[in-house]
Amino acid sequence: MTDIAVPADTTKEIVVEELFPYAPETLWRMLTTPELIGRWLMEPTGFAPVAGTRFTFQTTPAGPWDGTINCEVLEAVPNERLRFSWYGGDDANQGYGSRLETIVTWTLARVAGGTRLRLVHSGFHLPRNETAYTRMSAGWTDVVGRIGNLAGSGN
């Protein structure tokens, strides 16, 4: 009998970190004001920076998935940390729209010259979430840049 190696489910996270010349309060406003979130990511429905708040984002549907991303604020420490769940997709989908059950954490740290903004999007199960992981790895880098641009524009 021959044992065939089956690749184990691997969990990955996306980490994007950037230093901005703005106070944590400025970046916190970018992360927690629904109208501003809509300018750098997607317009949230029902969002408030309060633990326990459930909200949604709407994106492009795929197969049996209607494109709704269900979220819940898990932690909100003003000017320091925002953490929320990010659930979407459907078990019947492969690639785009596959079941995704992850956590998004934003951390703000005051440093000389401004604030270090750190995003960690964790819980991608590969190979199931390979498409989401690949797309969102590039996407979150762009999003963090848009947050900085918006903060610098005086919005």
N, C-alpha and C positions, 0 to 999 in steps of 0.2 A: 504494500500500500504506500502511495506517495502522498506526503502532506503538501498541499498547495497553500502558499502564503497568500492570505487575503489581507489587503491593506486595511489597517485600522482606521476608524473614523478619527480624523484629526480636527482639533478645534484651533481656530486662528482668530487673531484680532487685528484691527487696523489702528495704527497710531499715527496721528499727525500733530506736530508741535510747531508753534510759531511764536516769535517774540514781536509784540506790537508796541508802538510808542504811545499807548493810551492807558488810562487808569482802569483798574478792574471794573469799576462802576460803569464805564462806557461800554466795555465788552459784555458785561452782564446784561445791560439793556438790550444789546444786539441779540443775545441768547434767549431773552425772556419776554420780549414784546412781540405779540403775534403778528402784527403788521410787518415788523422788521424781519422776523423769521421767514415770512413769505417772500421777502426780497432776496434772501440768500439760500433758501432751501425750498420749501413748499409752504403754502398757507396752512397753518394748523387749525383744526376745528375743536373748540373746547379747551384750548391750552391755558393753563395758569401755572406759575412756578410755585406750586404747593404740592407737597407729598400727598399721594393718593389721587391726584387729578388724572382722570382718563381723558385722552384726546386722540385725534386721528389726523393722518395726512392722507391725501389721495394722489395716487400715481397711475400709470398706465396699467389697465387690467391685462391679465394673461390667463387663457384657458378658464378653469373654474374659479380663479381668483379675481375678485372685483376691483383690485388695485388699492384696497384700503389697508393702510398701515395703522395698526392699533398700538397705542402707547399709553404708558402710565408713568407719571412722575414718581420716582422712587426716593429721590433726595433733592432738596433745593436749599443750599446754604448761600444766601445772597453774597454776591461778589467773590465766591470761592468755588462752588461746585453745583452742577446740575446733572442729575443722572435719571434716565428714563428707559423703560423697556421699549422695544421696537419689534413688533410681531406682524407678520404678513405672510402672503403666499398661500399655497395649497399643496397638500401632500401629493395630489395627482399631477402636479407640474414638475417638469424636469427643466433645468436651466433657469431662465428668467421666470420668476413667479413661483419658485419652489418654496416650501415651508421655511420661514426664517423666524427664529426666536432668539433675539439678541438684546444687548444692553449698550446704550450710548452714554458715555460719561464725558462731560466737559469740566475741566479744572482750570481755574484762573489763579495765577501766582504773581503777586507784585514782585518785580525785580528792578534793579537799577535801570532807569530809562523807559520803564513801561510795565507791561504785563506779559507773562508767558501763558499762552492759551494752548491747552493740550486736550485733544480729542482722543478717546479710546472707544472704538466700536468693537465689542467683544461678543464671542459666542457663535462665530461662523463655523458650521460643521461641514468639513470637506470629506468627501467630494460633493455631497448634496448641495451645499451653498457656494460652490466654486464660482458660478456666474455672478452671483451677488457680491461675493468677496472681491472678485477682479474688477467689476464695474465700480463698486463703492470705494475701493482703494484709491482709484484715480479721482472719483467724484468728491470724496471728502477733502482731498487736497485742494481742489477747486473751491469748495464751499468755504474752507477756512480763509482762503484768499479773498473771497467775496465779503466775508465778515469784516476783514481788515479794511477793505476798500470802502464799505458802507460806514464803518466807524470813522474813517478819515474824511468822509464827505460831509459830515455834520448832519447827515440824513435829515 
